[in-house]
Amino acid sequence: MHMLRWRGGKNNDDKKQREAIHYLEMINKKLLGSQVEDELLNYILEEPLEVGQKIPNEFELAERFGVGRSTIREAVKGLVSRGILMVKRGSGTYVVSTSSLEYDPMGFSRSQDKYKMALDLLEMRLMLEPELASKAAQNASIEEKMQLEAMCDEVERLYREGKNQTKKDMEFHAFIAACSRNQAAKTLIPMINTAILTFENQAHKDLLKENIDTHRAVTNAILSEDPVGAKFAMIMHLTYNRQALMKEFEE
């Protein structure tokens, strides 16, 4: 009986020791990932790498910082959550901001459940942006309509050329909000920017045709002073994005 208890106790102690070692390894890995994350951010700022520019691949970064590729992946993941980088599947990792607060002053991107936050932000956009587009169709000046059309052309060009369009996409939606003439809309622009960035980081589906067509539909409705058309074109645009995000999660 005594021997059985002793062996059981030893096995239990061994298990606790293994768990403690595993825990320490995880902590060290996390600390190393955090350190490399800061070093990678400094590299982006000092190089400097501009917004829209692609960063070196995992192998090159691992050699540069003297760490494993898994540590690089953790560091990249951390900068993605801070709104600095965006991963485009099959294309690479791109700089989308050189300041984590530039597009996300409210800290939405720090949410642990990125998918849920992306869906919630899209839901919020559906509550707000269709009405802002409708108001823009009623209130935009001739000069603003010309500027909006030029912005739509630029975003479309970037889409078609396979270049990073996130920053210009943000500017396009922010400009529509400004054209609504709703003074409170200015305070919503950071939320819209964060929503776009969060969606881009979570959904990797190719929405080239849908985004080009719906951006153009929103623009044309505003140019035609058609508030109902602008409202429903924006609903369609955001609905395509929401469906793509849900499909990405299901797969």
C-alpha positions in Angstrom: 0.0 0.0 0.0 2.8 2.4 1.0 4.7 1.6 -2.2 1.6 2.3 -4.4 1.1 5.7 -2.8 4.8 6.5 -3.2 4.8 5.6 -6.9 1.5 7.5 -7.5 3.0 10.5 -5.8 6.2 10.4 -7.9 4.2 10.1 -11.1 2.1 13.0 -10.0 5.3 15.1 -9.2 6.8 14.2 -12.6 3.6 15.3 -14.3 3.6 18.6 -12.5 7.3 19.1 -13.3 6.6 18.5 -17.0 3.6 20.9 -16.9 5.8 23.5 -15.2 8.5 23.2 -17.8 6.0 23.4 -20.6 4.5 26.5 -19.0 7.9 28.1 -18.7 8.7 27.3 -22.4 5.4 28.9 -23.4 6.2 32.0 -21.4 9.7 32.3 -22.8 8.3 31.8 -26.3 5.7 34.5 -25.7 8.4 36.9 -24.4 10.6 36.2 -27.4 7.7 36.7 -29.8 6.9 40.0 -28.1 10.5 41.1 -28.3 10.7 40.2 -32.0 7.4 42.0 -32.5 8.9 45.2 -31.2 12.1 44.6 -33.3 10.0 44.0 -36.4 8.1 47.2 -35.8 11.4 49.2 -35.4 12.6 47.7 -38.6 9.4 48.8 -40.4 9.8 52.4 -39.0 13.6 52.7 -39.5 13.8 51.1 -43.0 11.3 52.8 -43.6 8.6 50.6 -45.1 5.7 52.7 -46.4 2.0 51.9 -46.0 1.1 49.5 -48.8 4.6 48.1 -49.0 5.3 44.3 -48.7 7.6 43.2 -45.9 10.2 40.4 -46.4 9.1 36.8 -46.2 9.3 34.6 -43.1 12.6 33.0 -44.1 14.3 36.4 -44.6 13.0 37.8 -41.3 14.0 34.7 -39.4 17.5 35.1 -40.7 17.6 38.9 -40.0 16.4 38.5 -36.3 18.1 35.1 -35.6 15.0 33.3 -34.6 12.7 30.5 -35.8 10.0 31.1 -38.4 7.3 30.2 -35.8 8.5 33.2 -33.7 8.3 35.4 -36.8 4.7 34.2 -37.3 3.9 35.2 -33.7 5.5 38.6 -34.2 3.6 39.2 -37.4 0.3 38.1 -35.8 0.9 40.6 -33.0 1.5 43.4 -35.5 -1.6 42.4 -37.4 -3.7 42.6 -34.2 -2.3 46.1 -33.6 -3.3 47.2 -37.1 0.3 47.6 -38.4 0.4 44.7 -40.8 -2.1 42.8 -43.0 -1.7 39.3 -44.3 -3.0 38.6 -47.8 -3.1 34.9 -48.4 -1.1 33.9 -51.5 0.3 37.4 -51.8 2.3 38.3 -48.7 2.3 40.6 -45.6 1.8 44.3 -46.1 2.2 47.5 -44.0 -1.2 49.1 -43.5 -0.2 51.6 -40.8 2.9 52.9 -39.1 0.9 53.9 -36.0 -1.3 51.4 -34.3 -3.5 54.3 -33.1 -3.8 56.0 -36.5 -6.8 53.9 -37.6 -7.8 52.3 -34.3 -7.8 54.9 -31.5 -10.6 53.0 -29.7 -8.5 49.8 -29.6 -11.0 47.5 -31.3 -8.2 45.6 -33.0 -6.9 44.4 -29.6 -10.0 42.2 -29.2 -9.0 38.5 -28.7 -11.9 37.2 -30.8 -11.0 38.9 -34.1 -13.7 37.1 -36.1 -16.5 38.2 -33.7 -15.1 41.7 -33.6 -15.0 41.8 -37.5 -18.6 40.7 -37.6 -19.7 43.1 -34.9 -18.0 46.0 -36.7 -19.6 45.1 -40.0 -23.0 45.0 -38.2 -22.3 48.5 -36.9 -21.4 49.7 -40.4 -24.6 48.3 -41.8 -26.5 50.4 -39.2 -24.6 53.6 -40.1 -23.0 53.7 -43.6 -26.1 53.2 -45.7 -27.7 56.2 -44.1 -24.5 58.2 -44.5 -24.4 57.3 -48.2 -28.0 58.4 -48.6 -27.3 61.7 -47.0 -24.1 62.2 -49.1 -26.3 61.7 -52.2 -28.4 64.6 -51.0 -25.7 66.9 -49.7 -22.4 66.4 -51.7 -21.3 69.4 -53.6 -20.2 69.3 -57.3 -16.6 69.4 -56.3 -17.0 66.7 -53.7 -18.7 64.5 -56.3 -15.8 64.9 -58.7 -13.4 64.0 -55.8 -15.5 61.0 -54.8 -15.4 59.7 -58.4 -11.6 60.1 -58.6 -11.3 58.2 -55.3 -13.5 55.4 -56.6 -11.3 55.2 -59.7 -8.2 55.0 -57.6 -9.5 52.3 -55.4 -10.7 50.3 -58.5 -7.3 50.7 -60.1 -5.5 49.3 -57.0 -7.9 46.4 -56.9 -7.4 45.5 -60.5 -3.6 45.8 -60.2 -3.6 43.5 -57.2 -2.1 46.3 -55.0 -2.9 47.0 -51.4 -6.0 49.2 -51.5 -6.8 49.4 -47.7 -5.7 52.9 -47.1 -7.5 54.3 -50.1 -10.6 52.2 -49.3 -10.7 53.8 -45.8 -10.4 57.3 -47.4 -13.2 56.5 -49.8 -15.7 55.5 -47.0 -14.5 58.3 -44.7 -15.1 60.8 -47.5 -18.7 59.6 -48.0 -19.3 60.0 -44.3 -17.9 63.6 -44.5 -20.2 64.3 -47.5 -23.2 63.4 -45.5 -22.8 66.8 -43.7 -23.6 65.0 -40.4 -21.2 66.6 -37.9 -21.3 63.5 -35.6 -20.2 61.3 -38.5 -16.6 62.6 -38.1 -16.4 60.8 -34.8 -17.5 57.5 -36.5 -14.7 57.6 -39.1 -12.1 55.8 -36.8 -14.6 53.1 -36.2 -15.2 52.7 -39.9 -11.5 52.6 -40.5 -11.0 49.9 -37.9 -13.9 47.9 -39.3 -12.3 47.9 -42.8 -8.9 47.0 -41.4 -10.3 44.2 -39.2 -12.2 42.8 -42.1 -9.2 42.8 -44.4 -7.2 41.0 -41.7 -9.8 38.3 -41.3 -11.3 37.7 -44.7 -9.0 36.6 -47.4 -11.6 35.9 -50.1 -11.2 37.6 -53.4 -14.0 40.1 -53.7 -12.5 41.9 -56.6 -15.6 42.1 -58.9 -18.1 42.6 -56.0 -16.1 45.4 -54.4 -15.5 47.2 -57.7 -19.1 46.9 -58.7 -20.6 48.0 -55.4 -18.1 50.9 -54.9 -19.1 52.1 -58.4 -22.8 51.7 -57.6 -22.5 53.8 -54.4 -20.5 56.4 -56.3 -22.9 56.6 -59.2 -25.9 56.9 -56.9 -24.3 59.8 -55.1 -23.3 61.5 -58.3 -26.9 61.1 -59.5 -28.3 62.5 -56.3 -30.1 59.3 -55.7 -30.3 58.7 -51.9 -32.3 55.5 -52.0 -29.9 54.0 -54.6 -26.9 55.1 -52.5 -28.4 53.5 -49.4 -29.1 50.2 -51.0 -25.8 50.1 -52.9 -23.9 50.5 -49.6 -26.1 47.8 -48.0 -25.1 45.5 -50.9 -21.4 46.3 -50.6 -21.3 45.6 -46.9 -23.5 42.5 -47.3 -21.0 41.0 -49.7 -18.2 41.6 -47.2 -20.2 40.0 -44.4 -21.0 36.9 -46.4 -17.3 36.6 -47.4 -16.2 36.8 -43.8 -18.8 34.2 -42.7 -17.7 31.8 -45.5 -14.1 32.3 -44.5 -14.8 31.3 -40.9 -16.9 28.2 -42.0 -14.0 26.9 -44.1 
